[in-house]
Amino acid sequence: MWVEAAEMQCARFERLVRENERAREDADRRKDCAAHPWMRDMGDPPILVPTVALGWQQQAELSFLLVATQHVQAAEASLPKEHRPKTVLDEARILFLLRDLSEHREDAEGRARRELLESQHSAMLREIQEMLAVRRGGEHELEALRGKLEAYPPSLFELPMPDDEEVWLAGIPLTRIRVWLMDARWCFRRALAEAGLVAPEPLASTVAGDDIHDWPALRLRYRAWELEWQGEEELSEDEQRAQEIMDEMDPVVEGLLAEHIAEQEARASESRGAENEHTH
């Protein structure tokens, strides 16, 4: 369940990050157009606003993602070493501390805050943000960044990192977390199988016997957080890439569902056979 929740939160966090990035770009364009009115006819009008509400929503999705990943980490630690994911999440400790910090923001001298700010990851992240600040606006922008970090040092982990190819979570690439989650999902399945337990299929019906009915042949199975197909022209590059990944996974999911349905049919057949023997 928590792998599913973490994957869902990755998708939701990415969507909010991208929305905020586009809104900040529009805000920058409005500023440029105010100084240079002749630029107003270049491209579509910059109408998106990076609202406080969008910022809050992004922080909320991040908090939920950190909680979900910690649950996956705890489950992973309970597995025998031979069953643990081969994908090593080097920033696992950073994610744990970020979750702790998100729940205790008011604790100015907390252990998580202190360990985070003294970490090499923090030093690396600060160096990157200072470089970005200089590129944006030189010394003036750099001094503004340093003033913000002096007022509230943990804000370092909330600063955006513009990147067309990757979404970053406090300096950690979201792709790395997603790969680890995919590996963890299969490790949990293997461990359960060796223990004689069958993990429920994410796209199987929760209603007993529902999957063995033969009509209608076409049914809608989906996750609430998955992207809906809107037509290729209406999808962004990120959405197209996500859709392609899901398309590649379709045969895998269909195979798992076929196994699940076959098991249900076999059980139903055995049950009917037992009932017939009992009546005779």
C-alpha positions in Angstrom: 0.0 0.0 0.0 2.7 2.5 0.9 4.7 1.9 -2.3 1.5 2.8 -4.2 1.0 5.9 -1.9 4.6 7.0 -2.5 4.3 6.6 -6.3 1.0 8.6 -6.2 2.7 11.3 -4.2 5.6 11.5 -6.6 3.2 12.1 -9.4 1.2 14.7 -7.4 4.4 16.5 -6.2 5.8 16.6 -9.7 2.6 18.1 -11.1 2.6 20.9 -8.4 6.3 21.6 -9.0 5.8 22.0 -12.7 2.7 24.2 -12.2 4.7 26.5 -9.9 7.6 26.6 -12.3 5.4 27.7 -15.2 3.7 30.3 -13.0 7.1 31.7 -11.9 8.2 31.9 -15.5 5.1 33.9 -16.3 5.8 36.2 -13.4 9.3 36.8 -14.8 7.9 37.5 -18.2 5.4 40.0 -16.8 8.3 41.8 -15.1 10.2 41.9 -18.4 7.2 43.1 -20.3 6.6 45.9 -17.8 10.1 47.1 -18.4 10.0 46.5 -22.2 6.4 46.8 -23.5 7.5 45.8 -27.0 7.9 42.2 -25.7 4.2 41.8 -25.0 3.5 40.6 -28.5 6.0 37.8 -28.2 4.2 34.5 -27.5 1.1 33.9 -25.4 0.2 36.3 -22.6 1.8 35.3 -19.3 -1.3 34.7 -17.3 -0.3 32.2 -14.6 0.4 33.5 -11.1 2.6 31.6 -8.6 0.0 31.9 -5.8 0.5 31.3 -2.1 -2.0 28.5 -2.4 0.0 26.7 -5.0 3.0 27.0 -2.8 1.1 25.6 0.2 -0.2 22.7 -2.0 3.3 21.8 -3.1 4.5 21.7 0.5 1.5 19.6 1.5 2.2 17.1 -1.3 5.9 17.0 -0.3 5.0 16.3 3.3 2.7 13.4 2.3 5.4 12.0 0.0 8.0 12.1 2.8 5.6 10.2 5.1 4.9 7.6 2.4 8.6 7.0 1.6 9.4 6.6 5.3 6.8 3.8 5.6 8.4 2.1 2.6 11.8 2.5 4.2 10.5 0.9 7.4 9.0 -2.0 5.5 12.2 -2.4 3.5 14.2 -2.6 6.7 12.1 -5.5 7.9 13.0 -7.6 4.9 15.9 -10.1 5.0 19.0 -8.6 3.4 18.7 -11.0 0.4 15.3 -9.6 -0.4 16.0 -5.9 -0.1 16.0 -3.7 -3.2 19.3 -3.6 -5.1 18.6 0.0 -5.8 20.3 1.9 -2.9 18.7 5.2 -2.0 21.8 7.1 -0.9 19.7 10.0 0.4 17.5 7.8 2.6 18.7 9.5 5.7 18.1 12.9 4.2 14.5 11.9 3.4 14.0 10.7 6.9 15.3 13.9 8.4 13.2 16.0 6.0 10.1 14.2 7.2 11.0 14.8 10.8 11.6 18.5 10.1 8.3 18.8 8.3 6.5 17.6 11.4 8.5 19.8 13.8 9.1 23.1 11.9 8.7 25.1 15.1 11.6 23.3 16.9 14.4 25.7 16.2 17.0 23.4 17.9 15.7 20.1 16.8 18.0 17.1 16.1 16.7 16.7 12.5 17.2 20.4 11.7 20.7 20.4 13.2 21.8 17.2 11.4 20.3 18.4 8.1 22.0 21.8 8.1 25.4 20.2 9.1 25.2 17.5 6.4 27.3 17.5 3.2 24.1 17.4 1.3 23.1 20.7 2.8 26.5 22.2 1.8 26.2 20.9 -1.7 22.6 22.2 -2.0 23.6 25.7 -0.7 26.4 26.0 -3.2 24.1 25.1 -6.1 21.4 27.6 -4.9 24.0 30.4 -4.6 25.2 29.7 -8.2 21.6 29.9 -9.4 21.1 33.1 -7.6 24.1 34.7 -9.2 22.9 33.6 -12.6 19.5 35.1 -12.0 20.5 38.5 -10.7 24.2 38.8 -9.7 25.2 39.9 -6.2 21.8 41.5 -5.4 20.1 38.2 -5.8 22.8 36.3 -3.9 22.5 38.7 -0.9 18.7 38.2 -1.0 19.2 34.4 -0.9 21.6 34.6 2.0 19.2 36.9 3.9 16.4 34.4 3.4 18.6 31.5 4.6 19.8 33.4 7.6 16.2 34.2 8.6 15.1 30.5 8.3 18.0 28.1 7.4 15.7 25.1 6.6 14.2 27.1 3.7 17.2 25.9 1.8 15.4 22.5 1.3 12.3 24.2 -0.1 14.0 26.4 -2.8 13.1 25.5 -6.4 15.6 24.1 -8.8 14.6 24.8 -12.4 15.2 21.8 -14.6 13.3 20.9 -17.8 14.3 17.2 -17.5 14.0 16.5 -13.8 12.0 17.4 -10.7 14.1 17.8 -7.5 13.1 17.2 -4.0 15.5 19.2 -1.7 18.3 18.4 -4.1 17.3 14.7 -4.6 16.2 13.7 -8.2 12.6 12.4 -8.1 13.5 9.8 -10.7 15.9 8.2 -8.2 13.1 7.8 -5.7 10.8 6.4 -8.3 13.3 3.8 -9.5 13.8 2.8 -5.8 10.1 2.4 -5.3 9.7 0.2 -8.4 12.5 -2.0 -7.1 11.0 -2.1 -3.6 7.5 -3.1 -5.0 9.0 -6.2 -6.7 11.1 -7.1 -3.6 8.0 -7.1 -1.4 6.2 -9.3 -3.9 9.0 -11.8 -4.0 9.3 -11.9 -0.2 5.6 -12.5 0.1 5.6 -15.2 -2.5 8.4 -17.0 -0.7 6.4 -16.8 2.4 3.5 -18.5 0.6 1.5 -15.2 0.4 0.0 -13.6 -2.7 0.2 -9.9 -2.9 -3.0 -8.3 -4.2 -2.8 -6.9 -7.7 -3.2 -3.1 -7.6 -5.6 -3.1 -10.5 -7.7 -6.1 -9.4 -11.2 -5.5 -8.2 -11.9 -5.2 -4.5 -15.3 -6.9 -4.9 -15.0 -10.7 -4.5 -15.6 -12.5 -7.8 -15.9 -9.4 -9.9 -12.9 -10.2 -12.1 -14.2 -13.6 -13.3 -17.3 -12.1 -15.0 -16.8 -12.2 -18.8 -18.9 -9.2 -19.6 -18.2 -6.5 -20.4 -14.8 -7.5 -21.8 -13.5 -3.9 -21.8 -13.3 -2.4 -18.3 -11.7 0.7 -16.9 -8.9 -0.1 -14.4 -6.9 2.8 -13.2 -5.2 4.5 -10.4 -6.7 7.8 -9.3 -3.3 9.6 -9.7 -2.5 8.3 -13.2 -2.5 10.7 -16.1 -5.7 10.6 -18.2 -5.1 10.4 -21.9 -6.1 13.8 -23.4 -4.8 13.4 -26.9 -1.2 13.6 -27.9 -1.3 17.3 -28.8 -2.6 18.3 -25.4 0.0 16.6 -23.4 3.2 18.3 -22.2 6.6 16.6 -22.8 6.6 15.4 -19.2 3.1 14.0 -19.5 4.0 12.3 -22.8 7.1 10.7 -21.2 5.0 9.5 -18.3 2.4 8.1 -20.6 5.0 6.2 -22.6 6.3 4.7 -19.4 2.8 3.6 -18.4 2.3 2.1 -21.9 5.4 0.1 -21.5 4.1 -1.2 -18.2 0.7 -2.2 -19.6 1.8 -5.7 -20.8 3.3 -6.4 -17.4 0.1 -5.3 -15.6 -2.1 -7.2 -18.1 0.0 -10.4 -17.4 -0.3 -10.0 -13.7 -4.1 -9.4 -14.0 -4.4 -12.6 -16.2 -2.6 -14.6 -13.5 -4.9 -13.1 -10.8 -8.1 -13.8 -12.8 -6.9 -17.4 -13.6 -6.4 -17.9 -9.9 -9.9 -16.6 -9.1 -11.5 -18.8 -11.8 -9.6 -21.9 -10.5 -10.8 -21.2 -6.9 -14.4 -20.7 -8.2 -14.2 -24.0 -10.1 -12.9 -25.8 -7.0 -15.6 -24.3 -4.9 -18.3 -25.4 -7.4 -16.8 -28.9 -7.5 -16.8 -29.1 -3.7 -20.5 -28.0 -3.6 -21.4 -30.6 -6.2 -19.7 -33.4 -4.3 -21.5 -32.2 -1.1 -24.9 -32.3 -2.8 -24.4 -35.7 -4.3 
